[in-house]
Amino acid sequence: MEFTKLGRTDIEVSRICLGTMTWGIQNTEAEGHEQMDYALSQGVNFWDTAEMYPIRAGKELSGRTEEIIGTWFQKNPGRRKDVVLATKITGAGSQAVRDGRGIDAKEIKIAVEGSLKRLQTDYIDLYQFHWPQRGSYHFQQYWNYDPSKQNKAQVHDNLLESLRAVGDLVEEGKIRAFGVSDDTVWGVMQLLRFSDEFGLPRVQSVQNEYSLLSRQFDLDWAEAAHHEDVGLLAWSPLAMGILSGKYLDGDVPANSRKVLLDGMSRENEQSNAATREYVELARAQGLDPCQMAIAFTLERPFTTASIIGASNMDQLKIAIDAGELKLSKDVLKGIARIHRKYPMPF
């Protein structure tokens, strides 16, 4: 397993990150524990979760994923130091967590205490804002994104207040590093400016969606990541499983994400056509389509880690092994050709 530094910290993370959002809804506690055991045995020391997981579970189950991680730590005393653990505070609007109040100084401290209790630990290695309080163009909201309605002074007040709260928690030893998720270049540059101006924690990573089918990060974000050492934690490198090819020709495997989410916003005529070509490319080159897709995200110079998720052990093993795959020039040329044909398929 390859390792790299998290931003400008001295924290070493595996380039494959274990995603956990299926635990508690698609996966049982025992299955979650099995995934953690196996991942750590393969050198995957970087695990990502969130206070609102499992995904789409609602208020009655939010926090369950963190609880499953907490019981693993309870069963494995002394192993906490072996894991770089990341979690997130939910942005405004999700009624599943803290009645949708989102992110400000008060809510950050409430959310951190809740996560620490569920995770059964006294510190979080990487604490992230799940999406900015002002809103986000992620989750396919870019088609109607309109930042012109934002109030700059209010946004700045919220960012600075929130960053000061993170700074307090760093001083208390409850957070080691700070990152964001589903954010914009402008938002992160404001946070970096406040960090420099007021001596506050620096943004070390950004967790945005990135895959063969979703490559917004290739442009302005790539430049910011390079110059500011804010690496990408690529979520959904398989585009919610679409890039495996398992949904082509109308197939819907039992217990799949498509069943869980009752339809998939990423799936349409264009994304299916692009997926078919990526799957055909992988098979023509003797590659597993999932491994090719994950390996591509790791080839990008701005990527710190690719966040994988699995609902069974076979999927997990395939995804982790992708961390060892290096794509040939022919494969990369094929990917570039398909990308030009389908630059934004969903």
C-alpha positions in Angstrom: 0.0 0.0 0.0 1.3 3.4 -0.9 1.2 6.2 1.7 1.4 10.0 1.4 1.2 13.1 3.7 -2.1 14.7 4.4 -1.7 18.2 3.1 1.1 20.0 4.9 0.8 17.9 8.1 3.1 15.0 9.2 0.1 12.6 9.1 0.7 9.7 6.8 -2.3 8.2 5.1 -2.9 5.3 2.8 -3.8 6.3 -0.7 -6.8 4.0 -0.5 -9.2 5.3 2.1 -11.9 3.1 3.6 -15.4 4.6 3.1 -18.0 3.6 5.6 -21.4 5.1 4.6 -23.0 1.7 4.0 -22.5 0.5 7.5 -25.7 0.4 9.5 -28.0 0.1 6.4 -26.4 -2.0 3.7 -23.9 -3.6 6.1 -24.4 -4.9 9.6 -22.1 -4.1 12.5 -20.3 -7.4 12.1 -19.7 -6.8 8.4 -18.4 -3.3 9.2 -16.0 -4.8 11.7 -14.8 -7.4 9.1 -14.1 -4.7 6.6 -12.1 -2.7 9.1 -10.1 -5.8 10.1 -9.3 -6.6 6.5 -8.6 -3.0 5.4 -6.1 -2.5 8.2 -4.4 -5.9 7.5 -3.8 -4.6 3.9 -2.3 -1.3 5.1 -5.4 0.8 4.7 -5.0 3.1 7.7 -7.2 6.0 6.5 -10.9 5.6 7.3 -13.6 8.2 6.5 -17.1 8.5 8.1 -19.6 11.3 9.0 -22.0 12.1 11.7 -25.0 11.6 9.3 -24.0 8.2 8.0 -25.3 5.7 7.0 -26.4 7.4 3.8 -30.1 8.2 3.3 -30.9 6.6 6.7 -32.7 9.5 8.2 -32.8 10.8 11.8 -33.4 7.4 13.4 -30.2 5.9 12.1 -27.8 8.9 11.7 -24.7 8.3 13.7 -25.0 4.5 13.5 -21.9 4.2 11.3 -19.7 6.1 13.8 -21.1 3.8 16.5 -20.0 0.8 14.5 -16.5 2.2 14.3 -16.6 2.9 18.0 -17.4 -0.7 18.9 -14.5 -1.8 16.7 -12.2 0.4 18.7 -13.7 -1.0 21.9 -13.1 -4.6 20.7 -9.5 -3.7 19.6 -7.9 -1.8 22.5 -4.6 -0.2 21.5 -5.4 -0.1 17.7 -6.7 3.5 17.7 -3.1 4.8 17.0 -3.0 2.6 13.9 -5.9 4.5 12.2 -6.1 7.9 10.7 -9.8 8.6 11.3 -11.8 11.3 9.4 -15.3 12.4 10.1 -17.6 15.3 9.2 -20.1 17.8 10.5 -23.2 18.1 8.4 -24.0 21.3 6.6 -27.3 23.2 6.8 -30.4 21.6 5.5 -30.2 17.9 6.5 -33.0 17.3 9.1 -31.3 14.0 9.9 -28.7 15.7 12.1 -29.2 18.5 14.7 -32.4 19.6 13.1 -30.6 20.9 10.0 -28.9 23.8 11.8 -25.6 23.0 10.1 -22.2 24.6 10.7 -21.3 27.4 13.1 -19.1 27.7 16.2 -21.7 26.3 18.6 -22.8 23.4 16.3 -19.2 22.4 15.6 -18.5 21.9 19.3 -21.8 20.0 19.7 -21.1 17.8 16.7 -17.5 17.0 17.7 -18.6 15.9 21.1 -21.3 13.7 19.6 -18.8 12.1 17.2 -16.2 11.5 19.8 -18.8 9.7 22.0 -20.0 7.5 19.2 -16.5 6.7 17.9 -15.3 5.9 21.4 -12.2 8.0 21.0 -10.8 11.2 22.5 -9.6 12.7 19.2 -10.4 12.9 15.5 -7.5 13.0 13.0 -9.3 14.9 10.2 -12.4 16.9 10.9 -14.3 18.0 7.8 -17.2 20.3 6.9 -19.5 17.9 4.9 -20.6 20.8 2.7 -20.4 24.5 3.2 -23.0 26.3 5.2 -23.8 28.6 2.3 -24.7 25.6 0.1 -22.9 23.5 -2.6 -23.1 22.7 -6.3 -22.2 19.1 -5.6 -24.6 16.2 -5.6 -25.6 17.1 -9.1 -26.8 20.6 -8.1 -24.4 22.3 -10.6 -27.1 22.6 -13.3 -28.9 25.2 -11.2 -26.1 26.5 -9.1 -26.4 30.3 -8.4 -23.9 31.8 -5.9 -25.1 35.3 -6.8 -27.6 35.0 -4.0 -24.9 34.7 -1.3 -24.1 37.5 1.0 -20.4 37.8 1.1 -20.2 39.4 4.6 -22.4 36.7 6.1 -20.4 34.0 4.4 -17.1 35.4 5.7 -18.5 35.8 9.2 -19.6 32.1 9.2 -16.3 30.9 7.8 -14.2 32.8 10.3 -16.4 31.9 13.3 -16.3 28.2 12.3 -12.6 28.2 11.7 -12.0 29.8 15.1 -14.1 27.0 16.7 -12.0 24.4 14.9 -8.9 26.1 16.2 -10.2 25.9 19.8 -10.8 22.1 19.3 -7.3 21.7 17.9 -5.8 23.4 20.9 -7.9 21.1 23.1 -6.4 18.1 21.3 -9.8 16.9 20.0 -8.9 17.5 16.3 -5.5 17.0 14.7 -6.3 18.4 11.2 -9.0 20.2 9.3 -10.5 19.6 5.9 -13.6 20.4 3.8 -15.9 18.4 1.6 -18.1 19.4 -1.4 -16.7 22.9 -1.5 -15.5 25.4 -4.1 -12.1 26.9 -4.9 -13.3 30.3 -3.7 -14.5 28.9 -0.4 -11.3 27.2 0.4 -9.2 30.2 -0.6 -11.2 32.3 1.9 -10.5 29.7 4.6 -6.8 29.7 3.7 -6.7 33.5 3.8 -8.2 33.5 7.3 -5.8 30.7 8.4 -2.8 32.9 7.4 -4.3 36.1 8.7 -5.4 34.9 12.1 -3.1 31.9 12.7 -5.9 29.4 12.5 -5.9 25.7 11.3 -5.2 25.3 7.6 -7.4 23.4 5.1 -5.4 20.2 4.5 -7.7 18.3 2.1 -10.9 18.6 0.1 -13.3 15.7 -0.2 -15.1 16.2 -3.5 -16.7 13.8 -6.0 -14.3 12.6 -8.6 -14.4 9.7 -11.1 -14.2 8.9 -14.8 -17.7 10.3 -15.0 -17.3 13.4 -12.8 -14.1 15.4 -13.4 -14.9 19.0 -12.4 -11.7 18.9 -10.2 -9.5 18.8 -13.3 -9.6 22.6 -13.8 -9.5 25.4 -11.2 -9.5 22.9 -8.4 -6.4 21.2 -9.8 -4.5 24.5 -9.8 -5.5 25.4 -6.2 -4.7 21.9 -5.0 -1.2 22.1 -6.5 -0.2 25.5 -5.3 -1.9 25.2 -1.8 -1.1 21.6 -1.0 -4.8 20.8 -0.5 -5.1 17.3 -1.8 -8.2 15.7 -3.1 -9.9 12.9 -1.2 -11.9 11.5 -4.2 -15.4 10.3 -3.1 -17.4 8.0 -5.3 -14.6 6.9 -7.7 -17.0 4.4 -9.1 -19.8 6.9 -9.5 -22.1 5.1 -7.0 -21.1 1.7 -8.5 -22.1 2.7 -12.1 -18.5 2.3 -13.4 -18.5 -1.3 -12.4 -20.8 -1.9 -15.3 -23.2 -3.9 -13.1 -26.2 -1.7 -14.1 -25.7 -2.0 -17.8 -28.5 -3.7 -19.8 -31.0 -3.0 -17.0 -29.4 -5.3 -14.4 -30.2 -4.3 -10.8 -28.3 -6.5 -8.3 -29.9 -7.1 -4.9 -28.7 -4.9 -2.1 -27.1 -2.5 -4.5 -26.9 1.2 -4.2 -29.5 1.6 -6.9 -32.0 -0.4 -4.8 -31.1 1.5 -1.7 -31.5 5.0 -3.3 -34.6 4.0 -5.3 -33.1 5.2 -8.5 -29.8 6.9 -9.3 -29.4 10.5 -10.3 -26.1 9.7 -12.0 -27.6 7.1 -14.3 -28.9 8.3 -17.7 -28.4 7.7 -21.4 -25.1 9.5 -21.5 -23.6 8.1 -18.4 -24.6 4.5 -19.4 -23.0 5.1 -22.9 -19.8 6.4 -21.3 -19.7 3.6 -18.8 -20.1 1.0 -21.5 -17.0 2.4 -23.3 -15.0 2.6 -20.1 -15.9 -1.0 -19.2 -15.0 -2.2 -22.8 -11.7 -0.4 -22.6 -10.8 -2.0 -19.3 -11.7 -5.5 -20.5 -9.8 -5.0 -23.7 -6.8 -4.2 -21.7 -7.3 -7.2 -19.3 -8.3 -5.0 -16.4 -11.2 -5.1 -13.9 -13.4 -2.1 -14.7 -13.6 -1.1 -11.0 -9.9 -1.3 -10.5 -9.2 0.8 -13.6 -11.6 3.5 -12.4 -10.1 3.7 -9.0 -6.5 3.6 -10.3 -7.3 6.5 -12.6 -8.3 8.7 -9.7 -4.9 7.8 -8.0 -3.0 8.7 -11.2 -4.1 12.3 -10.9 -1.4 14.5 -9.4 -3.8 16.3 -7.1 -5.2 13.2 -5.4 -4.2 12.3 -1.9 -6.5 9.3 -1.5 -9.4 7.6 -3.2 -12.3 6.7 -0.9 -13.7 3.3 -1.6 -16.9 1.7 -0.4 -18.1 -1.8 -0.4 -21.2 -3.7 0.6 -19.4 -7.1 0.6 -15.9 -8.4 1.0 -15.3 -9.3 -2.6 -15.9 -5.7 -3.6 -13.7 -4.5 -0.8 -10.8 -6.7 -1.9 -11.0 -5.7 -5.5 -11.1 -2.0 -4.5 -8.2 -2.2 -2.2 -6.1 -4.0 -4.7 -6.7 -1.2 -7.2 -4.2 0.8 -5.1 -1.4 -1.3 -6.6 -2.4 -0.8 -10.2 -0.5 1.5 -12.5 -2.3 2.3 -15.8 -0.4 2.0 -19.1 -0.1 4.8 -21.6 -2.6 3.0 -23.9 -5.2 2.8 -21.1 -4.7 6.5 -20.3 -5.0 7.4 -24.0 -8.3 5.4 -24.2 -9.6 7.2 -21.1 -8.8 10.6 -22.6 -10.6 9.7 -25.8 -13.7 8.6 -24.0 -13.6 11.7 -21.7 -13.6 14.0 -24.8 -16.7 12.2 -26.1 -18.5 12.3 -22.7 -17.0 15.2 -20.7 -20.0 15.7 -18.3 -22.4 12.7 -18.6 -24.5 13.4 -15.5 
